[in-house]
Amino acid sequence: YRGHPLNTGIQDRFYALRDFNIANKLTQAEYDALTVVHDGDMTDITTANPPVVAPSAPGWKLLMNQHGGWVGEKVMGASVTLNGTVLFTTYTPTGYDPNSPCLPSGINRAYAISVTDGSATVDINNDGAVDSSDRSMAVASGSIISGVTVLMMGDGRIPTFGPPQSCTAGDPNCTCDANNQNCTTDQPPSCLAYAPSR
């Protein structure tokens, strides 16, 4: 199932389901004996700061109602897990122009959260603390972002997940013109990827 991008009535969630038997080959009888996990069995980490998920819990869920209530935020593509961080994108419709039906108006968000408990893993808002406000950030785009692509730089640089890199005259990573204007950085741009250092 993939949610319709313009559906504002959807109440979507992101789930992390734990499999405690990944290394064991189960018989059909053992599969049949497993308990079915329901939504109510999952630990709701939506407003917890920091989230606490018991080691024996079947998993956790994050409700997509943190940015204005149930307004249609939905996961539109597959998630990627890298070094314990789950990366995924969402889309929230904000309007519809019948004269331009192929150009939906909405907000894309990119999430970077711990696979273990759904806590933020990156200081996205650059306030010096990693907390629940760092679970996601709005991403400017002229269209709906469908998913996450992880980039590994061949020259050892690590793409970052966060706001654009600032660059001002005097910064050793900046190159400016003769008047210390029009500065550019040699640092990688912000990406929808978070890669661990080697």
C-alpha positions in Angstrom: 0.0 0.0 0.0 1.2 3.5 -0.8 -0.8 6.4 0.5 -2.2 9.0 -2.0 -0.1 12.1 -1.7 -3.0 14.5 -1.4 -4.9 12.5 1.2 -5.3 14.6 4.3 -7.4 12.1 6.2 -4.7 9.5 6.6 -3.2 8.8 10.1 0.1 7.3 9.1 2.8 5.8 11.4 6.3 4.6 11.1 7.1 1.2 12.7 10.3 -0.5 13.7 9.4 -4.2 14.3 11.9 -6.3 16.1 12.7 -9.8 15.0 14.2 -11.8 17.8 14.8 -14.9 15.6 16.9 -13.5 12.8 19.6 -16.3 13.1 17.3 -19.2 13.7 15.5 -21.2 11.0 12.0 -21.8 12.3 9.8 -24.7 11.4 6.3 -24.1 10.1 4.9 -25.2 13.5 7.2 -22.6 15.2 6.0 -19.9 12.8 2.4 -20.9 13.4 3.0 -20.6 17.2 4.3 -17.0 17.1 2.1 -14.3 18.6 0.8 -11.8 16.1 2.0 -8.2 16.9 -0.7 -5.5 16.7 -0.4 -1.7 16.7 -1.3 -1.6 20.4 1.7 -3.9 21.2 4.2 -1.4 19.9 5.8 1.2 22.1 4.6 4.7 21.1 7.7 6.9 21.1 6.0 9.9 19.4 6.1 12.4 22.3 8.7 10.6 24.6 11.9 12.6 25.1 14.0 10.5 25.3 12.1 7.5 24.2 12.3 4.3 26.3 11.6 1.0 24.6 12.0 -2.1 26.7 14.5 -4.7 25.4 11.7 -7.3 25.2 9.2 -4.9 23.4 8.2 -6.1 19.9 9.1 -2.7 18.5 8.1 1.0 18.5 5.9 3.3 16.4 6.2 7.0 15.6 2.9 8.7 14.8 2.9 11.1 11.9 1.0 13.8 13.8 3.8 16.0 15.2 3.7 18.8 12.6 0.2 20.3 12.9 -1.8 17.2 14.1 -3.3 14.6 11.8 -3.0 16.7 8.6 -2.0 13.9 6.2 1.8 13.5 6.8 2.7 10.1 5.3 5.7 8.0 4.5 6.0 7.9 0.7 9.1 5.6 0.1 11.2 2.9 1.6 13.4 3.6 4.6 17.2 3.1 4.7 19.1 2.0 7.8 22.7 2.9 8.1 24.9 2.5 11.2 21.9 2.3 13.5 20.1 5.3 12.0 16.8 4.9 10.1 16.4 7.5 7.3 13.1 8.1 5.6 11.0 10.8 4.1 7.4 12.0 4.5 5.1 14.3 2.6 2.3 16.4 3.9 -0.1 18.0 1.4 -0.8 21.7 2.1 -3.1 22.6 -0.8 -4.2 21.7 -4.3 -4.5 23.9 -7.4 -6.9 22.3 -9.9 -5.2 24.3 -12.6 -1.9 22.6 -11.9 -2.8 19.1 -10.7 0.7 17.8 -11.5 2.3 20.3 -9.1 1.2 19.4 -5.6 1.8 21.9 -2.8 3.1 20.3 0.3 6.0 19.8 2.8 8.6 17.1 2.5 10.4 16.0 5.6 13.5 13.9 6.1 13.8 11.8 9.3 17.0 10.5 10.9 16.2 8.4 14.0 17.7 5.5 16.0 16.6 2.1 14.9 16.7 1.0 18.6 14.3 3.5 20.1 13.3 6.2 17.5 15.4 8.9 19.2 17.1 11.6 17.1 20.6 10.7 16.1 21.8 14.0 14.5 21.7 17.6 15.7 19.6 18.7 12.6 18.7 22.1 13.9 22.3 22.9 15.1 21.2 24.0 18.6 24.0 22.0 20.3 21.6 19.3 21.6 20.3 16.1 20.1 16.7 15.9 21.2 13.2 15.1 19.8 13.2 18.3 17.8 16.0 16.8 15.7 14.1 13.8 14.5 13.2 15.5 11.2 13.6 18.6 9.1 11.6 20.2 6.3 13.3 19.7 2.9 12.7 22.2 0.1 11.8 20.6 -3.1 9.6 21.3 -6.1 8.1 17.9 -6.0 7.4 14.9 -3.7 10.6 13.2 -2.4 10.1 9.5 -2.8 12.9 8.1 -0.6 16.4 8.3 0.7 19.6 7.6 -1.2 22.8 7.1 0.8 26.0 8.6 -0.6 29.5 7.5 0.3 32.1 10.0 -0.9 35.2 8.3 -2.5 37.6 11.0 -1.1 36.9 10.3 2.6 34.4 13.2 3.1 31.2 12.3 4.8 27.9 13.7 3.6 25.9 15.2 6.4 22.3 15.4 7.2 21.3 18.8 8.4 20.9 22.4 7.4 23.0 24.0 4.6 26.6 24.6 5.4 27.3 28.2 6.2 30.3 29.9 4.6 31.7 33.3 5.5 34.9 35.1 4.8 37.7 33.9 7.1 36.4 30.3 7.4 39.2 28.0 6.3 36.7 25.9 4.3 35.6 28.9 2.3 36.9 30.4 -0.9 35.9 34.1 -1.4 36.5 36.6 -4.2 39.0 39.5 -3.7 36.4 41.6 -1.8 35.6 38.7 0.6 32.2 38.4 -1.1 30.6 35.5 -3.0 32.0 32.8 -0.7 31.7 29.2 -1.6 32.6 26.2 0.6 34.6 23.1 -0.4 32.6 21.1 2.2 30.0 18.7 0.9 26.5 20.0 0.6 23.8 18.9 3.0 22.4 15.6 1.8 19.5 13.2 2.7 22.2 10.8 4.0 24.0 10.3 7.2 27.2 8.2 6.9 29.4 7.1 9.8 33.0 8.1 9.8 35.4 5.2 9.1 
